[in-house]
Amino acid sequence: MECFHIDESGYTGFDLLNAEQRFQGAAAVSIDDDEAARLIREHFPKLQSPELKYHALARRPGYRQPLMELQRAVLSQHKCVTYVCDKRFLLLLMFLDYAVEPFYYERGHDFYKDGQNYALASLLYTVGPTLLGKAAFDDLLAAFQRAVKEKTLLALEALVKAVRLLNWRELPEALGPLAQNSPECLSAIATPGVSTDAAMVVLQSLISRMEVMAAGPYRVEHDQSKNLLTYHELLQRYIEHQDEVEFRQSQIASIRFPLKLSSVTQVDSKTSPAVQIADVMIGAAVEAVNGLIGLRPPLLDPQAVMSLYADDQFIHLVPSIHFDEQKRFREGTQAADMIDYFAKHFATKIL
């Protein structure tokens, strides 16, 4: 049976404002351990370490070209997908999901129609710090994140106070509901199971591509790291879900249950060359994105890394102010129905 090996990078749980880890992502590679071991020997014949780790190798100048060549081989010869998201942008999307959308839902408006939520989140991401004041805007996001985690009256009151301290009338479509103490929004934030953990978003993106790439039933293996425990639990629940349902997410992405995915297994990455390959793929991709925005000096040329990917091998979630283009991309999506479905069947069971 075909097996995709998965590794992740940048996971910080509920904290999506971690300044040191701006991006989160994961890679899935369809390759067996024997072939992965052969590729590692081919590109790193003198490697003494028992485990291939991207960051350890990239710090050594002599290994940088082999790292590029290894990625080129994997991307040209094997089924694979890499997903990277801007966690701050994702947090803004979650803010709109829970601190804004319930207000509109109660009044009969489809807040998600044609990706309107993505457009508003992109606008907030781009102009919010300047229009509202960077420190105050950051305080609002931190207060939202804390309220979702703690779900106490004190945390909810602090969130409302944080939004009222802003000049919220500059963007009343996004900030008005909380500023006016919307009971629908406060209730949504306090709902058990609602979380700012990005694991579900990452997995949905990987699954949407693995389901297309796999010709039939397939399985997943991933590392035993603590960070991947949440991924493991979610994957197991997805596998067990047998309802027949499909949701269109965009022009190029959809997800259908039951999945072709039949099993998920945790393995020790030291004994799995295939998982080590996935570590290289996601490590290089996250570093490339950090380098492209100037967050930190990259060890590999970011443009060169990204040029290795075909369009259907790389998925990203980042803000875009090309609103007409985004509307066409997300026209006719079933976002509202999908969010309600996942909240009902998965969200309350992953904490």
Residue pairs with C-beta under 8 A, 6 or more apart in sequence:
1 217
1 218
1 219
1 262
2 30
2 214
2 215
2 216
2 217
2 218
2 219
3 30
3 32
3 218
3 219
3 220
3 221
3 274
4 28
4 29
4 30
4 79
4 210
4 214
4 218
4 219
4 220
4 221
5 28
5 29
5 30
5 31
5 36
5 220
5 221
5 222
5 272
5 274
5 275
5 277
5 278
6 26
6 27
6 28
6 206
6 220
6 221
6 222
6 228
6 231
6 275
6 278
7 26
7 27
7 222
7 223
7 228
7 269
7 275
7 278
7 279
7 281
7 282
8 24
8 25
8 26
8 202
8 227
8 228
8 231
8 282
9 23
9 24
9 25
9 26
9 282
9 283
9 285
9 286
10 21
10 22
10 23
10 24
10 25
10 87
10 286
11 24
11 198
11 199
11 227
11 228
11 230
12 18
12 21
12 24
12 87
13 197
13 230
14 145
14 148
14 149
14 195
14 196
14 197
15 145
15 196
16 24
16 87
16 88
16 90
16 91
16 94
16 145
16 196
16 198
17 87
17 88
17 91
17 138
17 141
17 142
17 145
18 87
21 87
22 86
22 87
22 88
22 290
22 293
22 295
23 84
23 85
23 86
23 87
23 286
23 289
23 290
24 84
24 85
24 87
24 90
24 198
24 202
24 286
25 82
25 83
25 84
25 85
25 202
25 282
25 285
25 286
26 82
26 83
26 202
26 203
26 206
26 231
26 282
27 80
27 81
27 82
27 83
27 278
27 281
27 282
27 285
28 80
28 81
28 82
28 206
28 209
28 210
28 220
28 278
29 74
29 78
29 79
29 80
29 274
29 277
29 278
29 281
30 78
30 79
30 80
30 213
30 214
30 218
31 39
31 74
31 78
31 80
31 274
31 277
32 274
33 272
33 273
33 274
35 78
35 274
36 272
36 273
36 274
36 276
36 277
37 273
39 70
39 73
39 74
39 273
39 277
40 47
40 52
40 70
40 273
40 276
40 277
42 73
43 66
43 67
43 69
43 70
43 73
44 52
44 57
44 63
44 66
44 70
49 56
50 270
51 269
51 270
51 276
52 273
52 276
52 277
52 279
52 280
53 276
53 279
53 283
54 67
54 279
54 280
54 282
54 283
54 284
54 287
55 283
55 287
57 63
57 66
57 67
57 280
58 64
58 67
58 283
58 284
58 287
58 299
58 300
59 299
64 299
64 300
67 280
67 284
67 300
68 300
68 304
68 305
68 308
70 277
70 280
71 280
71 281
71 284
71 305
71 308
72 308
74 80
74 277
74 280
74 281
75 308
75 309
75 310
75 313
79 213
79 214
80 281
80 313
81 206
81 209
81 210
81 213
81 312
81 313
81 314
81 315
82 281
82 282
82 285
82 309
82 313
82 314
82 315
83 202
83 205
83 206
83 314
83 315
83 316
83 317
84 285
84 286
84 289
84 314
84 315
84 316
84 317
85 198
85 201
85 202
85 205
85 316
85 317
85 318
86 317
86 318
86 319
87 198
88 125
88 141
89 121
89 122
89 125
89 317
89 318
89 319
90 198
90 201
90 317
91 141
91 144
91 145
91 196
92 121
92 124
92 125
92 141
93 117
93 118
93 121
94 144
94 148
94 196
95 121
95 124
95 141
95 144
95 174
96 111
96 117
96 120
96 121
96 174
97 117
97 188
97 339
98 148
98 185
98 188
98 189
98 194
99 144
99 159
99 177
99 178
99 185
99 188
99 189
100 111
100 120
100 173
100 174
100 177
100 178
100 185
101 111
101 112
101 117
101 188
102 177
102 182
102 184
102 185
102 187
102 188
103 176
103 177
103 182
103 184
103 185
104 110
104 111
104 177
105 111
105 184
106 184
110 336
111 117
111 336
112 333
112 335
112 336
112 339
113 336
114 327
114 330
114 331
114 332
114 333
115 250
115 326
115 327
115 329
115 330
115 331
115 333
115 335
117 335
118 320
118 326
118 330
119 323
119 326
119 327
120 173
120 174
121 319
122 319
122 320
122 321
122 323
122 326
123 171
123 174
123 321
124 171
124 174
125 319
126 319
126 321
128 137
128 171
129 137
129 138
131 167
131 170
131 171
132 140
132 166
132 167
132 168
132 170
132 171
133 166
133 167
136 162
136 165
136 166
137 166
139 162
139 165
140 159
140 162
140 163
140 166
143 155
143 158
143 159
143 161
143 162
143 163
144 159
144 162
144 189
145 196
146 155
146 158
146 159
147 155
147 156
147 158
147 159
147 189
147 190
148 189
148 194
148 195
148 196
149 155
149 195
149 196
151 189
151 190
151 192
156 186
156 189
156 190
159 178
159 189
160 178
160 179
160 181
160 186
163 175
163 178
163 179
164 179
166 175
168 175
168 176
168 179
169 176
172 179
177 184
177 185
178 185
178 186
188 194
191 348
192 348
192 351
193 343
193 347
193 348
193 349
193 350
193 351
194 343
194 347
195 347
195 350
195 351
197 230
197 350
199 230
199 231
199 234
199 350
200 234
200 342
200 346
200 347
200 350
201 317
202 231
203 231
203 234
203 235
203 238
204 249
204 255
205 253
205 315
205 317
207 238
207 255
207 259
207 261
208 249
208 253
208 254
208 255
209 253
209 312
209 315
210 218
210 220
210 261
211 255
211 256
211 259
211 260
211 261
214 260
214 261
216 260
217 260
217 261
217 262
218 260
218 261
218 262
219 261
219 262
219 263
219 264
219 265
220 235
220 261
220 263
220 264
220 265
221 264
221 265
221 266
221 267
221 272
221 274
221 275
222 228
222 231
222 232
222 264
222 265
222 266
222 267
222 275
223 266
223 267
223 268
223 269
223 272
223 275
223 279
224 266
224 267
224 268
224 269
225 269
228 266
230 350
232 264
232 266
233 350
234 346
234 350
235 261
235 264
236 264
237 346
237 349
237 350
238 257
238 259
238 261
238 346
239 259
239 261
239 262
239 263
239 264
241 257
241 258
241 259
241 345
241 346
242 257
242 258
243 257
243 258
243 345
244 257
244 258
245 256
245 257
245 341
246 254
246 255
246 256
246 257
247 254
247 255
247 256
247 334
247 337
247 338
247 341
248 254
248 332
248 333
248 334
249 255
249 333
249 334
249 335
249 338
250 329
250 330
250 333
251 328
251 329
251 330
251 331
252 312
253 315
255 338
267 275
269 275
269 276
269 279
284 300
284 305
285 305
285 306
285 314
287 298
287 299
287 300
287 302
287 305
288 298
288 300
288 302
288 305
288 306
289 302
289 316
290 296
290 298
291 297
291 298
291 302
292 302
292 303
292 306
306 314
320 326
